Amino acid sequence: MIRSPIITVMEQAARKAGRTLVRDFGEVEHLQVSLKGPANFVSAADRRAEETLHAELSRARPDFSFLMEERGAVSGKDASNAWVVDPLDGTTNFLHGIPLFAISIAHVKDGVPNAGLVFNPVTDELFVAERGKGAFLHNRRLRVAARRDLANCVVTCGIPHRGRGDLALFRKELAVIQNQVAGLRRTGAAALDLAWVAAGRFDAFWERNLSSWDLAAGIVLVREAGGFATDIDGGDAILDKGSVVAGNEEIQRALLALLKSA
């Protein structure tokens, strides 16, 4: 695994926040008898994890700026370097006791994702990548899947839900894609979707209406695992537009063409 200073800082912060999330996750099942209890508890768990990450990352790099889910943008003395952080990607999964959620941390330099970490503390799977140094799950080098035919591919996606996203457009995209692939999946955690594309578990991923903290770390993972990631229009404005299509070169291009046709 990469042992650069920036990755070391990210890992130490993620593991410390991860311990509190695992503890809190263990308490969620005891609150399911209450309608309000679990949601309030998970919101508090999200904030606690973000506070831990902010404190740890600030101590290691006190001048860096931040973009965080709860705090928003926090300016630092060094505007060219920023931490982009999601303390709990997959909040709904967490709330329902589903162990598919992650801490996502990216180091963004001059607006470009430079290093990324995605950590599921329940499974202890730590995905890391840094530009020019590859992507890793623990000590194993990652490569995107090598399939070249969509008919053999398992594709993951984000499904818009009540109050969020264009449901009619998604249904059009789904109708075009589901006849072309071996399977479709929805995990509920975009950071993990991208990490699993990097690991070759999923062949491709697409989603709209995401935030920078959902995407920044995963983009580095996919690209350093030999994959391609663009926005849904085929450009490089992923963080600005909040959309992504990722996979190996051939499958990503084919999926992008199907989405455009929808």
C-alpha positions as CSV (number, residue, x, y, z in Angstrom):
1,M,0.0,0.0,0.0
2,I,1.1,3.6,-0.6
3,R,2.9,5.0,2.5
4,S,3.3,8.6,1.4
5,P,2.8,11.3,4.1
6,I,-0.5,12.4,2.6
7,I,-2.0,8.9,2.6
8,T,-0.7,8.3,6.1
9,V,-2.4,11.4,7.4
10,M,-5.7,10.3,5.7
11,E,-5.5,6.8,7.0
12,Q,-4.9,7.8,10.6
13,A,-7.8,10.2,10.6
14,A,-10.1,7.7,8.9
15,R,-9.3,4.9,11.3
16,K,-9.9,7.1,14.3
17,A,-13.3,8.3,13.0
18,G,-14.1,4.8,11.9
19,R,-13.8,3.4,15.5
20,T,-16.5,5.8,16.6
21,L,-18.7,5.0,13.6
22,V,-18.5,1.2,14.4
23,R,-19.4,1.8,18.0
24,D,-22.4,4.0,16.9
25,F,-23.4,1.5,14.3
26,G,-23.7,-1.1,17.0
27,E,-26.1,1.1,18.8
28,V,-28.5,1.7,15.9
29,E,-30.3,-1.6,16.2
30,H,-31.3,-0.7,19.7
31,L,-33.1,2.4,18.6
32,Q,-35.2,0.9,15.8
33,V,-38.3,0.8,18.1
34,S,-38.4,4.6,18.0
35,L,-39.3,6.5,14.8
36,K,-37.2,9.6,15.7
37,G,-34.5,7.9,17.7
38,P,-32.4,6.3,14.9
39,A,-32.5,9.4,12.6
40,N,-31.4,11.7,15.4
41,F,-28.8,9.3,16.5
42,V,-27.3,8.9,13.0
43,S,-27.2,12.6,12.5
44,A,-25.2,12.9,15.7
45,A,-22.9,10.0,14.6
46,D,-22.3,11.8,11.3
47,R,-21.3,15.0,13.1
48,R,-19.0,13.2,15.6
49,A,-17.2,11.5,12.8
50,E,-16.8,14.8,10.9
51,E,-15.5,16.5,14.0
52,T,-12.9,13.8,14.5
53,L,-11.8,14.0,10.8
54,H,-11.6,17.8,10.9
55,A,-9.5,17.7,14.1
56,E,-7.1,15.0,12.9
57,L,-6.6,16.4,9.4
58,S,-6.2,20.0,10.7
59,R,-3.6,18.9,13.2
60,A,-1.6,17.2,10.5
61,R,-2.0,20.0,7.8
62,P,-3.2,23.1,9.7
63,D,-3.1,25.4,6.6
64,F,-5.3,23.2,4.3
65,S,-8.8,24.3,3.4
66,F,-11.8,22.0,3.8
67,L,-15.0,21.1,2.0
68,M,-17.1,19.0,4.3
69,E,-20.7,17.7,4.2
70,E,-21.8,19.3,7.5
71,R,-19.4,22.3,7.8
72,G,-19.4,23.2,4.1
73,A,-16.4,25.1,2.8
74,V,-13.8,26.2,5.4
75,S,-11.0,28.4,4.1
76,G,-7.4,27.8,5.1
77,K,-4.2,29.8,4.6
78,D,-3.3,27.4,1.8
79,A,-6.1,27.8,-0.7
80,S,-4.4,25.5,-3.3
81,N,-4.7,22.4,-1.0
82,A,-8.0,21.2,0.4
83,W,-9.5,18.2,2.1
84,V,-12.8,17.1,0.7
85,V,-14.5,14.9,3.3
86,D,-17.7,12.8,3.7
87,P,-17.7,11.4,7.2
88,L,-20.5,9.0,6.5
89,D,-21.4,8.1,2.9
90,G,-24.4,5.8,3.0
91,T,-26.3,7.4,5.8
92,T,-29.5,5.6,5.0
93,N,-27.8,2.3,5.0
94,F,-26.3,3.2,8.4
95,L,-29.7,4.2,9.7
96,H,-31.2,0.8,8.7
97,G,-28.3,-1.3,10.1
98,I,-27.0,-2.1,6.6
99,P,-23.1,-2.4,6.8
100,L,-22.5,-0.6,3.4
101,F,-21.2,2.8,4.3
102,A,-17.9,4.6,4.2
103,I,-15.7,7.5,5.2
104,S,-14.4,9.3,2.1
105,I,-11.4,11.6,2.2
106,A,-9.8,13.3,-0.8
107,H,-6.8,15.6,-1.1
108,V,-7.5,18.1,-3.8
109,K,-4.7,20.2,-5.1
110,D,-5.4,23.2,-7.3
111,G,-8.9,21.9,-7.9
112,V,-7.8,18.4,-9.1
113,P,-8.2,15.3,-6.9
114,N,-4.7,14.2,-6.0
115,A,-5.2,11.4,-3.4
116,G,-8.3,9.5,-2.2
117,L,-9.3,7.2,0.6
118,V,-12.5,5.2,1.0
119,F,-12.8,3.2,4.3
120,N,-15.6,0.9,5.4
121,P,-14.9,0.6,9.1
122,V,-17.3,-2.4,9.5
123,T,-15.5,-4.6,7.0
124,D,-12.1,-2.9,7.6
125,E,-11.7,-2.4,3.9
126,L,-9.4,0.5,3.2
127,F,-9.1,1.7,-0.4
128,V,-6.4,4.3,-1.1
129,A,-4.9,5.9,-4.2
130,E,-2.6,8.8,-5.1
131,R,-1.9,10.2,-8.5
132,G,0.9,8.4,-10.3
133,K,1.2,5.8,-7.5
134,G,-1.6,3.4,-8.1
135,A,-4.7,2.3,-6.2
136,F,-4.7,-0.3,-3.4
137,L,-6.9,-2.3,-1.1
138,H,-4.6,-2.8,1.9
139,N,-1.5,-4.2,0.2
140,R,-3.2,-5.4,-3.0
141,R,-2.8,-3.4,-6.1
142,L,-6.2,-2.7,-7.8
143,R,-7.2,-2.9,-11.4
144,V,-10.5,-2.2,-13.0
145,A,-12.3,-5.2,-14.5
146,A,-11.2,-6.2,-18.0
147,R,-14.6,-7.1,-19.5
148,R,-15.2,-5.5,-22.9
149,D,-18.8,-6.5,-23.6
150,L,-21.7,-4.8,-21.6
151,A,-23.7,-8.0,-21.9
152,N,-21.2,-9.6,-19.4
153,C,-21.0,-6.6,-17.0
154,V,-22.5,-5.9,-13.6
155,V,-23.2,-2.1,-13.4
156,T,-24.0,-0.2,-10.3
157,C,-25.9,3.1,-10.2
158,G,-27.6,5.6,-8.0
159,I,-31.4,5.6,-7.9
160,P,-33.1,8.9,-7.3
161,H,-35.6,8.7,-4.5
162,R,-38.3,10.8,-2.9
163,G,-37.6,14.5,-3.2
164,R,-34.2,14.1,-5.0
165,G,-33.3,13.8,-8.6
166,D,-35.2,13.3,-11.9
167,L,-37.1,10.1,-11.6
168,A,-38.5,10.2,-15.1
169,L,-35.0,10.7,-16.6
170,F,-33.6,7.8,-14.5
171,R,-36.4,5.5,-15.7
172,K,-35.4,6.3,-19.3
173,E,-31.8,5.6,-18.6
174,L,-32.7,2.4,-16.8
175,A,-34.8,1.2,-19.7
176,V,-32.0,1.7,-22.1
177,I,-29.3,0.1,-20.0
178,Q,-31.0,-2.8,-18.3
179,N,-31.5,-4.7,-21.6
180,Q,-27.7,-4.4,-22.3
181,V,-26.1,-5.6,-19.1
182,A,-25.7,-8.8,-17.1
183,G,-26.9,-7.1,-13.9
184,L,-27.7,-3.9,-12.1
185,R,-26.9,-3.1,-8.5
186,R,-27.6,-0.2,-6.1
187,T,-25.5,0.0,-2.9
188,G,-26.5,3.4,-1.5
189,A,-23.0,4.6,-1.1
190,A,-21.3,6.3,-4.1
191,A,-17.9,6.3,-2.6
192,L,-18.0,2.5,-2.2
193,D,-19.4,2.1,-5.7
194,L,-16.4,3.9,-7.1
195,A,-14.0,2.0,-4.9
196,W,-15.6,-1.3,-6.0
197,V,-15.3,-0.3,-9.7
198,A,-11.6,0.3,-9.0
199,A,-11.4,-3.1,-7.4
200,G,-13.0,-4.8,-10.4
201,R,-16.1,-5.9,-8.4
202,F,-18.4,-3.7,-10.5
203,D,-17.7,-3.1,-14.1
204,A,-19.1,0.4,-14.2
205,F,-21.0,3.0,-12.2
206,W,-23.2,6.0,-13.1
207,E,-25.0,8.5,-10.9
208,R,-26.3,12.1,-11.0
209,N,-26.9,14.7,-8.3
210,L,-23.9,13.9,-6.2
211,S,-21.7,16.3,-4.2
212,S,-17.9,16.7,-4.4
213,W,-17.4,14.8,-1.1
214,D,-19.2,11.8,-2.6
215,L,-16.9,11.7,-5.7
216,A,-13.5,13.2,-5.2
217,A,-11.8,10.2,-3.5
218,G,-13.4,7.6,-5.7
219,I,-12.3,9.4,-8.9
220,V,-8.7,9.0,-7.9
221,L,-9.2,5.3,-7.1
222,V,-10.8,4.5,-10.4
223,R,-8.3,6.4,-12.5
224,E,-5.3,5.0,-10.6
225,A,-6.7,1.5,-11.1
226,G,-6.6,2.0,-14.8
227,G,-10.2,3.1,-15.3
228,F,-11.9,6.1,-16.8
229,A,-14.2,8.6,-15.1
230,T,-16.0,11.5,-16.7
231,D,-19.1,13.6,-15.9
232,I,-22.3,12.3,-17.5
233,D,-21.7,14.6,-20.5
234,G,-18.4,13.0,-21.2
235,G,-16.3,15.9,-19.8
236,D,-14.0,16.4,-16.8
237,A,-16.3,18.6,-14.7
238,I,-17.3,15.7,-12.4
239,L,-17.0,17.7,-9.2
240,D,-18.7,20.8,-10.6
241,K,-21.6,18.9,-12.3
242,G,-22.0,16.3,-9.6
243,S,-22.4,13.4,-12.1
244,V,-20.1,10.5,-12.9
245,V,-19.7,7.6,-15.4
246,A,-16.8,5.3,-14.5
247,G,-15.4,2.0,-15.7
248,N,-12.7,0.6,-17.9
249,E,-12.1,2.6,-21.2
250,E,-14.4,0.5,-23.4
251,I,-17.2,-0.1,-21.0
252,Q,-17.2,3.5,-19.7
253,R,-17.5,4.8,-23.3
254,A,-20.3,2.3,-24.1
255,L,-22.2,3.2,-20.9
256,L,-21.8,6.9,-21.7
257,A,-23.2,6.5,-25.2
258,L,-26.3,4.6,-23.8
259,L,-26.9,7.4,-21.2
260,K,-26.7,10.0,-23.9
261,S,-29.2,8.1,-26.1
262,A,-31.7,8.1,-23.2
